Amino acid sequence: SDAFTGFGGAIDVYLGTLLGINMTNCSFTGNQSIWGGAISPGVFEGSFINCFFIDNKAQLGGALDFENGTGLVTITDSVFSGNRATVGSGGGIRCLNTSVDIQNCEFFNNSAEGSFASGGGIDIDGAADTGHTIKNCLFADNSSSYYGGAVNCESYVAPQILDCTFSQNTAARFGGSIFADWGSNPWIRDCIIQKS
């Protein structure tokens, strides 16, 4: 059923002051919520190392929903597979006004669904001056029912997308692998993009 409630199907971390979230060797499977199928933090910074996010779903942020983070979130050596945003953005990860550094990760078969869905693998929205990096990642078979099958860049963001491979990602409207709106300026370097 897609009648979800609440924040963070597995973990909801929120407090009015800066929190640190640091997770290593964790698995999140089959969780669901409205925001962040697995995790939805409030004011935070943190890291995820060697974590697995499998078959989680939410209306926004199928696995992870980051909003208004005050520090940098780093995600390394992790896998996102089969996660779904059922009515909007970020099938794997939704980053709204949050700085992210994502390296050595794999995104397989994640989807953003709905009338204006964006970012089947990752949705990055807002806060261009905070910095975003996606490096040495694999995106395969991710999809969006509107734009940005693998990665969506929106509202003045300028992520660095480096040394990544994109294969068989699809979007129903624009940007099978990567979509950037008129105000965004991603820097894409040394990437392979195949059959998007």
KEDREN-897586 format. One record per residue (C-alpha): residue in three letters; z, x, y; residue number from 1. Coordinates in steps of 0.05 Angstrom, whole numbers, plus 5000, padded with zeros to 4 digits. Last residue first. Layout:
<nodes>
ALA / Z / X / Y / NUM
...
</nodes>
This chain:
<nodes>
SER / 4565 / 5394 / 5133 / 196
LYS / 4526 / 5433 / 5082 / 195
GLN / 4553 / 5503 / 5095 / 194
ILE / 4589 / 5533 / 5154 / 193
ILE / 4611 / 5606 / 5147 / 192
CYS / 4654 / 5634 / 5203 / 191
ASP / 4654 / 5701 / 5239 / 190
ARG / 4674 / 5672 / 5306 / 189
ILE / 4686 / 5602 / 5334 / 188
TRP / 4720 / 5600 / 5403 / 187
PRO / 4736 / 5527 / 5417 / 186
ASN / 4724 / 5501 / 5488 / 185
SER / 4749 / 5431 / 5499 / 184
GLY / 4734 / 5384 / 5558 / 183
TRP / 4669 / 5355 / 5532 / 182
ASP / 4697 / 5339 / 5463 / 181
ALA / 4696 / 5390 / 5407 / 180
PHE / 4678 / 5371 / 5335 / 179
ILE / 4679 / 5419 / 5276 / 178
SER / 4655 / 5411 / 5204 / 177
GLY / 4615 / 5347 / 5201 / 176
GLY / 4615 / 5344 / 5277 / 175
PHE / 4596 / 5274 / 5301 / 174
ARG / 4588 / 5204 / 5272 / 173
ALA / 4607 / 5192 / 5199 / 172
ALA / 4639 / 5260 / 5192 / 171
THR / 4630 / 5306 / 5132 / 170
ASN / 4656 / 5371 / 5102 / 169
GLN / 4614 / 5401 / 5046 / 168
SER / 4636 / 5473 / 5059 / 167
PHE / 4670 / 5506 / 5118 / 166
THR / 4693 / 5578 / 5112 / 165
CYS / 4738 / 5611 / 5164 / 164
ASP / 4738 / 5681 / 5193 / 163
LEU / 4762 / 5658 / 5262 / 162
ILE / 4773 / 5591 / 5297 / 161
GLN / 4806 / 5606 / 5363 / 160
PRO / 4829 / 5541 / 5394 / 159
ALA / 4811 / 5520 / 5465 / 158
VAL / 4841 / 5452 / 5478 / 157
TYR / 4822 / 5409 / 5538 / 156
SER / 4831 / 5340 / 5509 / 155
GLU / 4802 / 5345 / 5439 / 154
CYS / 4786 / 5393 / 5384 / 153
ASN / 4774 / 5362 / 5315 / 152
VAL / 4771 / 5404 / 5251 / 151
ALA / 4745 / 5388 / 5181 / 150
GLY / 4704 / 5324 / 5187 / 149
GLY / 4709 / 5325 / 5263 / 148
TYR / 4685 / 5256 / 5284 / 147
TYR / 4686 / 5182 / 5262 / 146
SER / 4703 / 5165 / 5190 / 145
SER / 4728 / 5235 / 5179 / 144
SER / 4720 / 5278 / 5118 / 143
ASN / 4745 / 5340 / 5081 / 142
ASP / 4705 / 5365 / 5022 / 141
ALA / 4721 / 5439 / 5033 / 140
PHE / 4757 / 5476 / 5089 / 139
LEU / 4778 / 5547 / 5074 / 138
CYS / 4821 / 5586 / 5123 / 137
ASN / 4818 / 5658 / 5147 / 136
LYS / 4843 / 5641 / 5217 / 135
ILE / 4859 / 5578 / 5256 / 134
THR / 4892 / 5596 / 5322 / 133
HIS / 4918 / 5552 / 5378 / 132
GLY / 4943 / 5569 / 5447 / 131
THR / 4992 / 5537 / 5495 / 130
ASP / 4944 / 5531 / 5553 / 129
ALA / 4900 / 5480 / 5520 / 128
ALA / 4957 / 5430 / 5515 / 127
GLY / 4920 / 5370 / 5486 / 126
ASP / 4894 / 5349 / 5418 / 125
ILE / 4884 / 5389 / 5355 / 124
ASP / 4866 / 5348 / 5293 / 123
ILE / 4864 / 5386 / 5227 / 122
GLY / 4832 / 5370 / 5159 / 121
GLY / 4797 / 5303 / 5169 / 120
GLY / 4800 / 5313 / 5244 / 119
SER / 4785 / 5248 / 5280 / 118
ALA / 4789 / 5174 / 5266 / 117
PHE / 4761 / 5125 / 5317 / 116
SER / 4749 / 5063 / 5273 / 115
GLY / 4795 / 5084 / 5216 / 114
GLU / 4802 / 5142 / 5167 / 113
ALA / 4819 / 5215 / 5172 / 112
SER / 4811 / 5250 / 5105 / 111
ASN / 4834 / 5309 / 5064 / 110
ASN / 4792 / 5332 / 5005 / 109
PHE / 4812 / 5405 / 5006 / 108
PHE / 4844 / 5446 / 5062 / 107
GLU / 4864 / 5517 / 5043 / 106
CYS / 4907 / 5563 / 5085 / 105
ASN / 4904 / 5638 / 5101 / 104
GLN / 4926 / 5628 / 5173 / 103
ILE / 4946 / 5570 / 5218 / 102
ASP / 4977 / 5588 / 5286 / 101
VAL / 4996 / 5524 / 5321 / 100
SER / 5017 / 5505 / 5392 / 99
THR / 5036 / 5432 / 5401 / 98
ASN / 5011 / 5381 / 5452 / 97
LEU / 4989 / 5336 / 5395 / 96
CYS / 4976 / 5372 / 5330 / 95
ARG / 4957 / 5326 / 5271 / 94
ILE / 4953 / 5361 / 5204 / 93
GLY / 4920 / 5342 / 5138 / 92
GLY / 4884 / 5278 / 5153 / 91
GLY / 4895 / 5289 / 5227 / 90
SER / 4875 / 5229 / 5269 / 89
GLY / 4871 / 5154 / 5261 / 88
VAL / 4882 / 5093 / 5217 / 87
THR / 4894 / 5119 / 5146 / 86
ALA / 4910 / 5192 / 5158 / 85
ARG / 4902 / 5217 / 5088 / 84
ASN / 4923 / 5278 / 5047 / 83
GLY / 4884 / 5297 / 4984 / 82
SER / 4897 / 5371 / 4989 / 81
PHE / 4932 / 5415 / 5040 / 80
VAL / 4950 / 5485 / 5013 / 79
SER / 4992 / 5539 / 5046 / 78
ASP / 4987 / 5615 / 5055 / 77
THR / 5009 / 5611 / 5127 / 76
ILE / 5030 / 5557 / 5177 / 75
THR / 5060 / 5579 / 5243 / 74
VAL / 5088 / 5530 / 5294 / 73
LEU / 5097 / 5559 / 5364 / 72
GLY / 5150 / 5532 / 5411 / 71
THR / 5163 / 5468 / 5450 / 70
GLY / 5130 / 5420 / 5402 / 69
ASN / 5104 / 5358 / 5436 / 68
GLU / 5080 / 5323 / 5374 / 67
PHE / 5068 / 5352 / 5305 / 66
ASP / 5049 / 5304 / 5249 / 65
LEU / 5043 / 5337 / 5181 / 64
ALA / 5015 / 5310 / 5116 / 63
GLY / 4971 / 5251 / 5135 / 62
GLY / 4982 / 5260 / 5209 / 61
LEU / 4972 / 5190 / 5238 / 60
GLN / 4973 / 5126 / 5196 / 59
ALA / 5007 / 5165 / 5141 / 58
LYS / 4990 / 5193 / 5074 / 57
ASN / 5012 / 5249 / 5027 / 56
ASP / 4969 / 5267 / 4967 / 55
ILE / 4988 / 5341 / 4963 / 54
PHE / 5021 / 5386 / 5016 / 53
PHE / 5038 / 5453 / 4985 / 52
CYS / 5078 / 5507 / 5021 / 51
ASN / 5069 / 5583 / 5018 / 50
ILE / 5099 / 5593 / 5087 / 49
PHE / 5114 / 5538 / 5137 / 48
SER / 5142 / 5561 / 5204 / 47
GLY / 5180 / 5534 / 5263 / 46
GLU / 5186 / 5506 / 5333 / 45
PHE / 5217 / 5440 / 5352 / 44
VAL / 5226 / 5378 / 5396 / 43
GLY / 5211 / 5321 / 5347 / 42
PRO / 5190 / 5333 / 5276 / 41
SER / 5146 / 5290 / 5230 / 40
ILE / 5141 / 5315 / 5158 / 39
ALA / 5108 / 5290 / 5094 / 38
GLY / 5065 / 5230 / 5113 / 37
GLY / 5072 / 5248 / 5186 / 36
TRP / 5074 / 5187 / 5231 / 35
ILE / 5070 / 5118 / 5198 / 34
SER / 5101 / 5142 / 5133 / 33
GLN / 5082 / 5165 / 5064 / 32
ASN / 5101 / 5217 / 5012 / 31
GLY / 5059 / 5231 / 4949 / 30
THR / 5073 / 5305 / 4943 / 29
PHE / 5109 / 5355 / 4988 / 28
SER / 5120 / 5424 / 4958 / 27
CYS / 5162 / 5481 / 4987 / 26
ASN / 5156 / 5556 / 4977 / 25
THR / 5182 / 5573 / 5047 / 24
MET / 5204 / 5526 / 5103 / 23
ASN / 5229 / 5543 / 5172 / 22
ILE / 5243 / 5488 / 5223 / 21
GLY / 5279 / 5511 / 5286 / 20
LEU / 5303 / 5458 / 5334 / 19
LEU / 5300 / 5456 / 5409 / 18
THR / 5344 / 5402 / 5441 / 17
GLY / 5341 / 5326 / 5441 / 16
LEU / 5342 / 5321 / 5365 / 15
TYR / 5290 / 5301 / 5313 / 14
VAL / 5272 / 5322 / 5243 / 13
ASP / 5241 / 5269 / 5199 / 12
ILE / 5231 / 5295 / 5128 / 11
ALA / 5198 / 5264 / 5066 / 10
GLY / 5158 / 5206 / 5094 / 9
GLY / 5164 / 5234 / 5164 / 8
PHE / 5171 / 5179 / 5217 / 7
GLY / 5180 / 5105 / 5204 / 6
THR / 5146 / 5051 / 5165 / 5
PHE / 5082 / 5044 / 5124 / 4
ALA / 5045 / 4982 / 5101 / 3
ASP / 4987 / 5022 / 5072 / 2
SER / 5000 / 5000 / 5000 / 1
</nodes>
